[in-house]
Amino acid sequence: MLQYLRETGTYGDRFPTIFCPGCGIGQVLNYTLNAVDHIIKKDGVSPDRFFFASGVGCSARLTSHYLNFDSIWSLHGRAPAVATGALLARPELKSIVFTGDGDAAAIGGNHFIQVCRRNLDMTLVCMNNGLYGMTGGQAAPTTLRGTLSTTSPYGNVENAFDLCELAITSGASYVARWTTAHPQQCIQAI
């Protein structure tokens, strides 16, 4: 699967990893590449048909730093809209969106809802850590009630979005939720 990775990152910092110790984003990349490899080998889909989009945040670095596929590092929260545009222009693409929970549920919430409603042939992988991790651990729309964070030192007072419920309610035809501790299920879901 090394053929799917860039030899060096955009900024020369691909290895060692740019992600924090214990972060599961690298595992999500591995699971995604396993799924892509399966599609390429078993279904005969050309690697040129894959397109990746990402917004802003830690998960966005997967497209710009690591992948040897066509990709766009878009504006904050706008990756689903960018991927929608790519699919409308070229419906034969296999579009995969990498987003974080802050990216998808906050500034990109409307785009997330609309892409679920439209049911395009798109895979949206949301890495949900329940807070804004890249900017210091502030409460996000997915932060559970009572969770301590830099912006909620006495506990978050708001209810969290359940992104799977939101996707289902918005009309998405396929929704899955797995942790990085479930590699086979993640690969199959992707």
Protein Blocks (a to p, Z undefined) as FASTA:
>chain_A
ZZmpcfbdfkopmbccfbdehiaklmmmmmmmmmmmmmmmmnopafklpccdddedjklm
mmmmmpccdcddddehilmmmmmmmmmmmmmbccdddddfklmmmmmmmmmmmmmmnopa
cddddddehiafknnopacfklcghiacfklmnopabdcddfklmmmmnopabdcdddfk
lmmlmmmmZZ
